[in-house]
Amino acid sequence: MSGSTPDTAACCAGVAAGTFLSGPGPVVDFGPGAVARIPGHLAGAGARRVLVVTDRGLRAAGVVDAALAPVRAAGLAVEVDDDVTGNPSVEVVERGAEHARALGSDAVLALGGGSSLDAAKGIALLAPTPGARADGSGAAPAPGLPVVAVPTTAGTGAETNGFGVLEDLATRQKVYCGDASVVPRVAVLDPELTHGLPARPTAATGVDALVHGLESLASRGRDPMSEAFAAEAVRRAWVWLPTAVADGRDARARAEMLVAAHLAGQALTRSGLGLVHGLAHALSLHAGAVHGLALAAVLPEVVGWSLDADPAGWGRAAEAAGLPGAAALPDALGALLEQVGTRVTVADLGVGPDGHEALARTALADPVTRNAPRHPGSVAEVVALLTRC
């Protein structure tokens, strides 16, 4: 996912005392050809009329038809909503919920990258409750429709939790829309669905998975379970992301990255993220930046800036990456980003010095930033950091 639940820091406040609470996640169905088992998972959720939430690119590429062939063959009624765009907005989710209500949908199949999965969870939550709003205003939503999630990229891990990160275009803020009732019942992880993804989006989504693991290991909200998921996610992504980018037909690399993304999603759901994601969200809001590239633009510099605040957390991240210590992380991250073609600057993404203050204010207001090991003390401090990115 491109974020975490807004209350993560509060939920994990007792970790310092040695306590933590870990809730249930989805059943995971992993393996080549797993899409053939989607009808059984929908039937297990009581589905008869399914709304498929996806995007037009996947539909045009034939991925949607391929994934839905076994669903239609099983006799389930299927309607496709392909209105999702990158960085989905609250308006997209509210329109989707109205569509689901009009169709009488009783389940949602989320198919695509993180944007589609995030939008699908919001649609599933709002659909049963006319008057509920994606920004949290309006009627209090009833429990949402059951969701089955099928990621087609190895990135966000959005299939692991019940929250979506949306854009409120009116306020230029990120909105966290979700509820435990729309945690996907099943996450169908079929690596064959990722084989056709070109190198550039493979790299961008893979960077997202890697950063989820890295920030989870240094998050103020981490616990022993999130650390275990995050360390394994970093270990796999560090080794296999360059291979997946260099050779998209490498079946092992595609499978390893899909697992890495899921494990990283499990980690961030428990721990929360940090300032790298806070700044990346700001870059998407103010410049329309691709999320993975926005992360890459600030990653080495933010990690270097915060090393002294949590040497143990960053040390675990370095160990998972096979590095000698935390001090090696910033340069190693820069080299990895260069290797996979995502080493960009904030200016490359369209934001010059005049826009740094707006980015800083947006990032400081983002709930994910609360979990950062070093929390900026002022807008000026973030602006100074951005001059190095």
N, C-alpha and C positions, 0 to 999 in steps of 0.2 A: 504494500500500500504505500501511497505517497504520504502517510501520516499515522497518528495513533488516536486512541480515544481521548477526549478532552479531560477526563478525570483520572488518567493513569497515575499522575504524580500523587494525588490524594489516596488512591486505592493502595498504593505501594508504600505509604508513609511509614508502615510498621516494619519495613525490611531491616532497618538499623537495629531493631530489637530482636532480630532473628525470626520474624514471622512473615509469612506471605500466604496469599490466597490465589489459587490457580483454577480458573473455571474451565468448563468443557469446550472443546473446539469441534470442528467438523470431522466426520468419518472421512478417511482419505482412501481413495481408490486410485492407485498409481500403476502405470505401465502402458507400454505401447498397445494401442487398440482399446484403451479403457472407455472411449466414447461409446462403444457398443453396449456398455452396461448402463448408460444414462437412463433408458426407459425403466429399468428395474428400480433405480434410485428415485425417479419421479413417482413411480407407483408406490414405493415405500413411504413417500411423503403425502400420499393421498391425492395426487394430482390427476385431474381429468382434462382441465383446460389450462394450457401453459402459455405464459407470456415469455418470449425469448427476448432478452435485452442484449443488444450488440451494437456494432457500428457498421456504417455503409461500406467501408473498405473491406472488412471481413466478408460481408455478404457478396460484394462484387468479386472477391477472390475465390468464391466457392466454398470457403471454410464453413460458413453457416449451413449450407445445404448438406455438406458432408457430415457434419456433426448431428444434424437433425434427421438424417435418413433413417437411423434406427428408431428414433422417437416416433416418426410418422408411421413407420412400418408396424409399430406396436399399437397403433390405433388411437394415440393421444391427439387431442385437438391442439394445434399449435398456431400461435400468432407471433409475428416478428415485429419488434420495435427496434429499428436501427437508427434512432435519432441521436445516439450518444456521440459526442465529440470529445477530443482531448480536453482534459481539465473540465469535466462536466459541471454545469451550473445548476443552481437550485431550480431554475425554470425548466430545464430538461427533465429533472426528476419529478417535478409536480405535473408536467404534461404526461409523463409516463404513467404516473399513478392514476390520472384521470382515464388514460387509455385502458389500463388494467381493469378499472372499475366498470367501464363501459362494456368491456368484453366478458365480464364475469370471471376473470382469471382466478384460479385457486392455487397457483404456484408460479414461481419465477425461475427461469433458467438463465443464469448469467453466463454469457459466452464472450470472451474477448480478453483484452488487457485490463489493467487496473481501472481505467476510466469506466469501462462497461460494468465491471464488477461492483465498483463503488456506486454507480448510478442504479444498478439493479437492486442493491440492498436498500437504497432510499426509496425506490419505487415500491418494493415489497412492503416496506414499513408503512408508507402513507396510503397505499391502495385501499385497505379496509376502512379508513377513517376519512370521510369527506370533511374538509375544513382543516385537516392537519397540514402543516407547512414544513418544508425542508429546513428552514432556518430555526425551527423550534417554536415559532409563534403559532397561533391558531389552536385548533383542538388538540388535546392530548391524544397521541395515536394509540390505538388498540394494538395487541400483538399482531405482527406482520405476517404476510404470506410466507410459506416455506420456500427456501431458496436452495437450489443446487447450482454450484459454481464450477465453471469449466474455464480455467485460464488458458490463454493462447500465447502468452509471453511469460518469460521467466524473469519476473521483476518485482511487482508490488507485494505479492503474498496476500492480496486483498481477499482471497478465499478463506482466510483463517479467522476472520472476525466479523462482527456485525455492524461496523461503522464504515461510512463512506466519506471521503474528503471532497467537498464540492466548493465551487466558487459562487460567491454572492457578488454579482457584477455591479449591483447598485452601491454596495458599501466597500467593494474592493477588499474583501476579507475571505479567508477560508472558513467554511462552515462544516462542522462535524455532524453528520446525520446518521442515526442508527440506533440499534437497540439489540439486546441479547436475543430477541425473538427472530431476528433475521441473520443470525450467524448461520452460514450455509449448513444444511443438514449433511451434505456430502460435498467434498472437493474432488472433482474428477481431474486427475493430473495425467494427461496423455501427452508424452513428449513429442509424439508424431505431429501434433498440432502446431508445434513451434518450429518445425523443420524449414518451413518456407519463409521465415522471417529474415529480411535482409540484414547485412552486417551492422549498419548504423543503428537501427532500432534494437537489434540484439545487444549491442554495446550499451545503449542508453538504458534499457530495462535491466540489464545485468548490473550496471553501476548502482541502480536503485536497490537491488537485492543486496549487494555488497555493503552499501551504506547503512541499510537497515541493520545488518549484523554488527557493523562497527559501532554505530551509535548506541545500539542496545547494550553492548558490552561496557560502555562508559556512561550509560544513563543513570541518573539519580534514582530512577524507579526500578532498577534491575533487581532480580532475585535469582536464586540458584537455577530455577528452571529456565528463565530467559537467557541466562548466561550459557547454559548447555546448548540450547537451540541456536543462539547467536554464534557461538564459537564454531559449531559445525557448519553453519551457513557460510561464515567467512572462509573457513578452510576449503570448502568445496568451490566457492566462487573465485577465490584467489587462483586456484589451480586451473579451473575449467572455463572461466570467462574468456581468456584470450583464445583458447581453442575454438569455442563456439563462434566467436567473431571471425576468426580466420577461416574456418571451414564449417559452414552452416549445415553440412550434410553429416557431420560427425555425430552419430546417434548417442554415443556415450556422453559427449559434452552437453548435448541438448538435455539429456535426462538428468545429468548431474546438476545443471543450472536450474532446472525446474524444481528439483528437490531443495537446492540451496535457497531459492526464492521462497518456497513454502516454509522452510525452517526459519528463515529470517522474519517472515510474517508472524509465525508463532512467537518469536522473540519479542518483536516490537509491540505485539498485542499485550504482552505482560509488562514490558519495561517502559514503553514510550521511547521517543527519539531525542532530538536535540536541535542545536542551532543550525547545523548543516541543512536540515529539513526546513527549519523556520525561514532561512534565507532563500532556499529553493522555492518554497511556496510563494514568497514575495516576488521572486523573479518571474514565476509563471503568471502572477496577477498583474504585474506592472509591465512586463515585456512579452508575455505569451510564450515564454521559454519552455522547451521540452523538459520535462521534469528531470530525467536522467542527466541531461546536459547542465541544467541549473545546479544540480548536486555537484557535478564534476567541477564547475566553475569555482566553487568555494571550499571543496573538501580538504585538500592538503593544508590550506591556510588556516581553516577553522580547527582542524585537528592539531596543528602545530601550536596555535594560540592557546589551546586548552590542555596541552599535555601535562603541565605542572599541577593542574587542578585535580587530576585523577590518574596518577601514574599507574595504579593497580589496574584500573579498567582498561586504559590504553595498552598496558602491558599484556593483558589477556588478548586484546585484539592483535597485537604484534605477534604473540605466540601462535595464534590461530593462523596467521598469514605466513608463518615460518620465518619470521624476522628475529634478529638478536635482541631487540628491546624496543620500547615505545619510541625512543628518540629516532629510530629508523623509519617510523611510519610515514611522516610527511613526504620525504623524498621518494620512498617506495610507492606511495600512492600516486604521486606525480608521474612516476615512470610507468605504472600500470595504466593510468589514464591515457598517457601518450601511446602506449602499445595498442590499446583498443580504439584509438582515434577519437577520444572524448576530452582531450586536454584543451579546454577553452577558458576564456576569461569572462568576467562580467561584461566588459565592453564588447566582446565578441557576440554576446547575447542581446546587445542593443541598449545597455544602460551605462551612460557615462557618469562622471563625477557629480553632475547636477542632479542625478537621480538617486544617489546613494542614501540621502537622508530619508526619502520615501521608502526605500527598501528596508532601511534599518527600523523605521517605525512599524512597518507591517510585520517584520520578523519578530520584534519584541512583543507584539500583541498576539502572536500565534501561540496557542497552548502548547505546541510541541517544544517550544523553546524552554519551557519551564524545567524540562528534564535534563538540560545540558549540564555537564559537569562544571563548567565555568559559565556563569550567567553574566551577560554584559551589564555593567552598571549604568549605562547611559546610551542614548542615541549616538553621541559623539564617539563612543568606544566602538560601536558597530561600524560607523562610517570609516573610522581609521582602519579597521580590519578589512573593509571592502576595498580600500585603496590598494591592498596587496593581492587582491583576487583577480 
